[in-house]
Amino acid sequence: MALLNRVHLNGLRAVETVARLGSLATAAAELNVSVSAVSQQIKRTEKQLGQALFERTPGGLVLTEFGTAFTARLSAGFRELAQAVALAGEASECTLVVSVAPAFASKWLLPRLSRHFARHPNVLLRIDASGRIADLDHSDIDVGIRMGDGKWPDVRAELLLAQEMFPVCAPSIAAKLRSIEDLAQTCAITDERSMISWDSWFEAAGVKPVTFLKGARFTDPMLCLESAIAGHGVMLAWQLLTADALADGRLVAPFSVRAQSGLGYWLVTSQAKSESRKVRDFKVWIREEIEATMAQFRALDSAA
């Protein structure tokens, strides 16, 4: 490997191209440089190697005996390099990187991924579960799912679902809630980093806010959800976080009032990058999944 440090790769590329194509002019065209530049690279490479690779004849360059053996191996080496680069490209084409908040990934996205695998078996999904806002222009992330108002600079943002907020609790607690005023006899489970508030929900319900009993406080919505399922109190939640727990009865929405939060889940992609087939397919799939989830909510509303 140390010997390679003495020889410039551009020079080796020029030697291989001339040997393969048979002339300086055609090699220069393929490499998109001048004929004189190719000639200089060959001379420099011969000097670095300490061996003549070509004989200069009136008819052009002719490989020496050493040059014939050398360029045969050189061509094989460049073919291996080309295959390695192609392999990297194939891996990129077949891997879809999705940036998403941990709560969304864990409580809604993960249970549904098997259907994406079944529909697109050649696409490997990599989930970047993080609360940070990913830099879509300067990373390998193909698509992000963000909660907010959609007003982020330098991205394409498409609304997936407007976020509605409503109380949820375990069935044992819901049985004691005959009116909104009864919430004063329950503990509030609080997400200290939440972007939504009880005041907005009470306003939508058309009642004065009640004062809850003191309950558990967390800095993670997933822990709030698990606390609500465990029967520790009432949580102010939204559709996709609670969909599965409501569907299987671990949680109940004791009141029909749902308040618009002004926020939503958005699909975001880089404005600077063209949209690939795998991204377009993912968008179709996730919209279908969200529609199926919302159909479950409509069925629960009808049953109530």
Contacts in CASP RR format, 6 or more apart in sequence:
PFRMAT RR
TARGET T0000
AUTHOR 0000-0000-0000
METHOD contacts of the structure
MODEL  1
MALLNRVHLNGLRAVETVARLGSLATAAAELNVSVSAVSQQIKRTEKQLG
QALFERTPGGLVLTEFGTAFTARLSAGFRELAQAVALAGEASECTLVVSV
APAFASKWLLPRLSRHFARHPNVLLRIDASGRIADLDHSDIDVGIRMGDG
KWPDVRAELLLAQEMFPVCAPSIAAKLRSIEDLAQTCAITDERSMISWDS
WFEAAGVKPVTFLKGARFTDPMLCLESAIAGHGVMLAWQLLTADALADGR
LVAPFSVRAQSGLGYWLVTSQAKSESRKVRDFKVWIREEIEATMAQFRAL
DSAA
6 48 0 8 1.000
7 45 0 8 1.000
7 48 0 8 1.000
7 49 0 8 1.000
8 41 0 8 1.000
8 44 0 8 1.000
8 45 0 8 1.000
8 48 0 8 1.000
10 41 0 8 1.000
11 41 0 8 1.000
11 42 0 8 1.000
11 44 0 8 1.000
11 45 0 8 1.000
12 45 0 8 1.000
12 74 0 8 1.000
13 31 0 8 1.000
13 41 0 8 1.000
13 78 0 8 1.000
14 27 0 8 1.000
14 31 0 8 1.000
14 38 0 8 1.000
14 41 0 8 1.000
14 42 0 8 1.000
14 45 0 8 1.000
15 41 0 8 1.000
15 42 0 8 1.000
15 45 0 8 1.000
15 53 0 8 1.000
15 70 0 8 1.000
15 71 0 8 1.000
15 74 0 8 1.000
16 71 0 8 1.000
16 74 0 8 1.000
16 75 0 8 1.000
16 78 0 8 1.000
17 27 0 8 1.000
17 30 0 8 1.000
17 31 0 8 1.000
17 38 0 8 1.000
18 24 0 8 1.000
18 27 0 8 1.000
18 38 0 8 1.000
18 42 0 8 1.000
18 54 0 8 1.000
18 61 0 8 1.000
19 53 0 8 1.000
19 63 0 8 1.000
19 67 0 8 1.000
19 71 0 8 1.000
19 74 0 8 1.000
19 75 0 8 1.000
20 27 0 8 1.000
20 71 0 8 1.000
20 75 0 8 1.000
21 27 0 8 1.000
21 30 0 8 1.000
22 61 0 8 1.000
23 60 0 8 1.000
23 61 0 8 1.000
24 35 0 8 1.000
24 38 0 8 1.000
24 39 0 8 1.000
24 60 0 8 1.000
24 61 0 8 1.000
25 35 0 8 1.000
27 38 0 8 1.000
28 34 0 8 1.000
28 35 0 8 1.000
28 37 0 8 1.000
28 38 0 8 1.000
31 38 0 8 1.000
42 53 0 8 1.000
42 54 0 8 1.000
42 61 0 8 1.000
45 53 0 8 1.000
46 52 0 8 1.000
46 53 0 8 1.000
46 54 0 8 1.000
49 70 0 8 1.000
51 64 0 8 1.000
51 66 0 8 1.000
51 67 0 8 1.000
51 70 0 8 1.000
52 64 0 8 1.000
52 66 0 8 1.000
52 67 0 8 1.000
53 63 0 8 1.000
53 64 0 8 1.000
53 66 0 8 1.000
53 67 0 8 1.000
53 70 0 8 1.000
53 71 0 8 1.000
54 61 0 8 1.000
54 62 0 8 1.000
54 63 0 8 1.000
54 64 0 8 1.000
54 67 0 8 1.000
55 61 0 8 1.000
55 62 0 8 1.000
55 63 0 8 1.000
55 64 0 8 1.000
63 71 0 8 1.000
92 140 0 8 1.000
93 276 0 8 1.000
93 278 0 8 1.000
94 122 0 8 1.000
94 123 0 8 1.000
94 124 0 8 1.000
94 278 0 8 1.000
95 123 0 8 1.000
95 124 0 8 1.000
95 125 0 8 1.000
95 126 0 8 1.000
96 123 0 8 1.000
96 124 0 8 1.000
96 125 0 8 1.000
96 126 0 8 1.000
96 142 0 8 1.000
96 143 0 8 1.000
96 278 0 8 1.000
96 279 0 8 1.000
96 282 0 8 1.000
97 126 0 8 1.000
97 128 0 8 1.000
97 140 0 8 1.000
97 141 0 8 1.000
97 142 0 8 1.000
97 143 0 8 1.000
98 125 0 8 1.000
98 126 0 8 1.000
98 127 0 8 1.000
98 128 0 8 1.000
98 141 0 8 1.000
98 142 0 8 1.000
98 143 0 8 1.000
98 144 0 8 1.000
98 145 0 8 1.000
98 282 0 8 1.000
99 128 0 8 1.000
99 130 0 8 1.000
99 134 0 8 1.000
99 136 0 8 1.000
99 141 0 8 1.000
99 143 0 8 1.000
99 144 0 8 1.000
99 145 0 8 1.000
100 109 0 8 1.000
100 127 0 8 1.000
100 128 0 8 1.000
100 129 0 8 1.000
100 144 0 8 1.000
100 145 0 8 1.000
101 129 0 8 1.000
101 130 0 8 1.000
101 131 0 8 1.000
101 145 0 8 1.000
101 146 0 8 1.000
101 147 0 8 1.000
102 129 0 8 1.000
102 130 0 8 1.000
102 131 0 8 1.000
102 220 0 8 1.000
102 222 0 8 1.000
103 220 0 8 1.000
103 221 0 8 1.000
103 222 0 8 1.000
103 225 0 8 1.000
103 241 0 8 1.000
104 145 0 8 1.000
104 147 0 8 1.000
104 240 0 8 1.000
104 241 0 8 1.000
104 265 0 8 1.000
105 127 0 8 1.000
105 129 0 8 1.000
106 129 0 8 1.000
106 222 0 8 1.000
107 222 0 8 1.000
107 225 0 8 1.000
107 240 0 8 1.000
107 241 0 8 1.000
107 242 0 8 1.000
107 243 0 8 1.000
107 244 0 8 1.000
107 245 0 8 1.000
108 240 0 8 1.000
108 241 0 8 1.000
108 243 0 8 1.000
108 244 0 8 1.000
108 293 0 8 1.000
109 127 0 8 1.000
109 145 0 8 1.000
110 127 0 8 1.000
111 244 0 8 1.000
112 289 0 8 1.000
113 125 0 8 1.000
115 285 0 8 1.000
115 289 0 8 1.000
116 123 0 8 1.000
116 125 0 8 1.000
116 282 0 8 1.000
116 285 0 8 1.000
117 125 0 8 1.000
119 281 0 8 1.000
119 285 0 8 1.000
120 278 0 8 1.000
120 281 0 8 1.000
120 285 0 8 1.000
123 278 0 8 1.000
123 281 0 8 1.000
128 134 0 8 1.000
128 141 0 8 1.000
133 146 0 8 1.000
133 152 0 8 1.000
134 141 0 8 1.000
134 144 0 8 1.000
135 141 0 8 1.000
136 144 0 8 1.000
136 155 0 8 1.000
136 268 0 8 1.000
136 269 0 8 1.000
136 270 0 8 1.000
136 273 0 8 1.000
137 154 0 8 1.000
137 270 0 8 1.000
137 272 0 8 1.000
137 273 0 8 1.000
142 269 0 8 1.000
142 276 0 8 1.000
142 278 0 8 1.000
142 279 0 8 1.000
142 282 0 8 1.000
143 267 0 8 1.000
143 268 0 8 1.000
143 269 0 8 1.000
143 279 0 8 1.000
143 282 0 8 1.000
143 283 0 8 1.000
144 267 0 8 1.000
144 268 0 8 1.000
144 269 0 8 1.000
145 160 0 8 1.000
145 265 0 8 1.000
145 266 0 8 1.000
145 267 0 8 1.000
145 268 0 8 1.000
145 286 0 8 1.000
146 152 0 8 1.000
146 157 0 8 1.000
146 265 0 8 1.000
146 266 0 8 1.000
146 268 0 8 1.000
147 163 0 8 1.000
147 195 0 8 1.000
147 263 0 8 1.000
147 264 0 8 1.000
147 265 0 8 1.000
147 266 0 8 1.000
148 195 0 8 1.000
148 263 0 8 1.000
148 264 0 8 1.000
148 266 0 8 1.000
149 262 0 8 1.000
149 263 0 8 1.000
149 264 0 8 1.000
150 157 0 8 1.000
150 159 0 8 1.000
150 264 0 8 1.000
150 266 0 8 1.000
150 268 0 8 1.000
151 157 0 8 1.000
152 268 0 8 1.000
154 270 0 8 1.000
154 271 0 8 1.000
154 272 0 8 1.000
155 268 0 8 1.000
155 269 0 8 1.000
155 270 0 8 1.000
155 271 0 8 1.000
156 268 0 8 1.000
156 269 0 8 1.000
156 270 0 8 1.000
156 271 0 8 1.000
157 266 0 8 1.000
157 267 0 8 1.000
157 268 0 8 1.000
158 266 0 8 1.000
158 267 0 8 1.000
158 268 0 8 1.000
158 283 0 8 1.000
159 264 0 8 1.000
159 265 0 8 1.000
159 266 0 8 1.000
160 264 0 8 1.000
160 265 0 8 1.000
160 266 0 8 1.000
160 267 0 8 1.000
160 286 0 8 1.000
160 287 0 8 1.000
160 290 0 8 1.000
161 239 0 8 1.000
161 240 0 8 1.000
161 264 0 8 1.000
161 265 0 8 1.000
161 290 0 8 1.000
161 294 0 8 1.000
162 260 0 8 1.000
162 261 0 8 1.000
162 262 0 8 1.000
162 263 0 8 1.000
162 264 0 8 1.000
163 196 0 8 1.000
163 238 0 8 1.000
163 239 0 8 1.000
163 260 0 8 1.000
163 261 0 8 1.000
163 262 0 8 1.000
163 263 0 8 1.000
163 264 0 8 1.000
163 265 0 8 1.000
164 238 0 8 1.000
164 239 0 8 1.000
164 258 0 8 1.000
164 259 0 8 1.000
164 260 0 8 1.000
164 261 0 8 1.000
165 196 0 8 1.000
165 200 0 8 1.000
165 201 0 8 1.000
165 236 0 8 1.000
165 237 0 8 1.000
165 238 0 8 1.000
165 258 0 8 1.000
165 259 0 8 1.000
165 261 0 8 1.000
166 201 0 8 1.000
166 236 0 8 1.000
166 237 0 8 1.000
166 238 0 8 1.000
166 253 0 8 1.000
166 255 0 8 1.000
166 257 0 8 1.000
166 258 0 8 1.000
166 259 0 8 1.000
167 183 0 8 1.000
167 201 0 8 1.000
167 234 0 8 1.000
167 235 0 8 1.000
167 236 0 8 1.000
167 237 0 8 1.000
167 253 0 8 1.000
167 254 0 8 1.000
167 255 0 8 1.000
168 228 0 8 1.000
168 234 0 8 1.000
168 235 0 8 1.000
168 237 0 8 1.000
168 242 0 8 1.000
168 245 0 8 1.000
168 246 0 8 1.000
168 251 0 8 1.000
168 252 0 8 1.000
168 253 0 8 1.000
168 254 0 8 1.000
169 177 0 8 1.000
169 186 0 8 1.000
169 228 0 8 1.000
169 231 0 8 1.000
169 233 0 8 1.000
169 234 0 8 1.000
169 235 0 8 1.000
169 251 0 8 1.000
169 252 0 8 1.000
169 254 0 8 1.000
170 228 0 8 1.000
170 229 0 8 1.000
170 230 0 8 1.000
170 231 0 8 1.000
170 233 0 8 1.000
170 250 0 8 1.000
170 251 0 8 1.000
170 252 0 8 1.000
171 249 0 8 1.000
171 251 0 8 1.000
171 252 0 8 1.000
172 231 0 8 1.000
173 186 0 8 1.000
173 231 0 8 1.000
173 233 0 8 1.000
173 234 0 8 1.000
173 254 0 8 1.000
174 252 0 8 1.000
174 254 0 8 1.000
176 182 0 8 1.000
176 185 0 8 1.000
176 186 0 8 1.000
177 183 0 8 1.000
177 186 0 8 1.000
177 254 0 8 1.000
177 255 0 8 1.000
180 202 0 8 1.000
180 205 0 8 1.000
180 207 0 8 1.000
180 210 0 8 1.000
180 255 0 8 1.000
180 257 0 8 1.000
181 207 0 8 1.000
181 210 0 8 1.000
183 210 0 8 1.000
183 212 0 8 1.000
183 234 0 8 1.000
184 210 0 8 1.000
184 211 0 8 1.000
184 212 0 8 1.000
184 213 0 8 1.000
185 213 0 8 1.000
186 212 0 8 1.000
186 213 0 8 1.000
186 233 0 8 1.000
186 234 0 8 1.000
187 212 0 8 1.000
187 213 0 8 1.000
187 214 0 8 1.000
187 215 0 8 1.000
187 216 0 8 1.000
187 232 0 8 1.000
187 233 0 8 1.000
187 234 0 8 1.000
188 198 0 8 1.000
188 212 0 8 1.000
188 213 0 8 1.000
188 214 0 8 1.000
188 215 0 8 1.000
188 233 0 8 1.000
188 234 0 8 1.000
188 235 0 8 1.000
188 236 0 8 1.000
189 215 0 8 1.000
189 216 0 8 1.000
189 217 0 8 1.000
189 218 0 8 1.000
189 224 0 8 1.000
189 227 0 8 1.000
189 228 0 8 1.000
189 232 0 8 1.000
189 233 0 8 1.000
189 234 0 8 1.000
189 235 0 8 1.000
190 215 0 8 1.000
190 216 0 8 1.000
190 217 0 8 1.000
190 218 0 8 1.000
190 224 0 8 1.000
191 218 0 8 1.000
191 219 0 8 1.000
191 220 0 8 1.000
191 221 0 8 1.000
191 224 0 8 1.000
191 235 0 8 1.000
192 217 0 8 1.000
192 218 0 8 1.000
192 219 0 8 1.000
193 219 0 8 1.000
193 220 0 8 1.000
193 221 0 8 1.000
194 221 0 8 1.000
194 236 0 8 1.000
195 261 0 8 1.000
195 263 0 8 1.000
196 236 0 8 1.000
196 238 0 8 1.000
196 261 0 8 1.000
196 263 0 8 1.000
197 236 0 8 1.000
198 209 0 8 1.000
198 236 0 8 1.000
199 209 0 8 1.000
200 259 0 8 1.000
200 261 0 8 1.000
201 236 0 8 1.000
201 257 0 8 1.000
201 259 0 8 1.000
202 208 0 8 1.000
202 209 0 8 1.000
202 210 0 8 1.000
203 259 0 8 1.000
204 257 0 8 1.000
204 258 0 8 1.000
204 259 0 8 1.000
204 260 0 8 1.000
205 255 0 8 1.000
205 257 0 8 1.000
205 259 0 8 1.000
212 234 0 8 1.000
215 232 0 8 1.000
215 233 0 8 1.000
216 224 0 8 1.000
216 227 0 8 1.000
216 232 0 8 1.000
216 233 0 8 1.000
218 224 0 8 1.000
218 227 0 8 1.000
221 237 0 8 1.000
221 241 0 8 1.000
224 235 0 8 1.000
224 237 0 8 1.000
225 235 0 8 1.000
225 237 0 8 1.000
225 241 0 8 1.000
225 242 0 8 1.000
225 245 0 8 1.000
227 233 0 8 1.000
227 235 0 8 1.000
228 234 0 8 1.000
228 235 0 8 1.000
228 237 0 8 1.000
228 251 0 8 1.000
229 245 0 8 1.000
229 250 0 8 1.000
229 251 0 8 1.000
234 254 0 8 1.000
238 261 0 8 1.000
239 293 0 8 1.000
239 294 0 8 1.000
239 297 0 8 1.000
240 265 0 8 1.000
240 290 0 8 1.000
240 293 0 8 1.000
242 251 0 8 1.000
242 253 0 8 1.000
243 293 0 8 1.000
243 296 0 8 1.000
243 297 0 8 1.000
245 251 0 8 1.000
246 252 0 8 1.000
246 253 0 8 1.000
246 296 0 8 1.000
246 297 0 8 1.000
246 300 0 8 1.000
247 296 0 8 1.000
247 300 0 8 1.000
253 300 0 8 1.000
256 301 0 8 1.000
256 304 0 8 1.000
267 283 0 8 1.000
267 286 0 8 1.000
269 275 0 8 1.000
269 279 0 8 1.000
END
